[in-house]
Amino acid sequence: MDLSAVQAALSDKSYSTLAPLCDELLLQAASRGTTTDEWPHAVHLLAHLYLNDLNSARFFWKSLPQEVKDASPELAAVWRIGQCLWNRDYAGVYTAAQGFEWGPDLADFTTAFLESYRQRIFQLLTSAYSTISVADVAHFMGMSEEDSTNYAVQKGWSLDVGTKMLTVKKPKAQTNQKLDASKLQRLTECVFHLEH
């Protein structure tokens, strides 16, 4: 089985392309009856988690034979991350990802996953809160209170040192209105008819 495309995507750090690529290659292998003994299961599973596609990750995990799950500690470690995501155990995601000695294929990929996850969580906090405690931000972001405060302040949030609360800086809503001449003409005609 030729996995050079998967290795190329990993070396190029094109992580968002890995899940569809692995899915397609696995389907091709299944249709040809090719064995998948050397299949990069952990990379495939982490690729779905990277895209925040928990359902595909769960279905992929469930489709694996038990002997494959038992044979790879790295695969089990990726699945622990998936379980934490599924259970919304925000701190557990960081603990599971940082508490394992990843192999060369997954070390950079896991780091990129954590950064992507951290950005998603930060956007979620930005949209959900107007003020939030430093301790809560540290919990959700998997950082120390000092690091999470620095991260938030760099993103434009403000800190009240006395109460240890962060005030969220909401992004400005962008509205894109496209006005063409025909719409303006119809509006003019409607206003003209209303006035006369």
Disulfide bonds with the S-S distance in Angstrom:
none
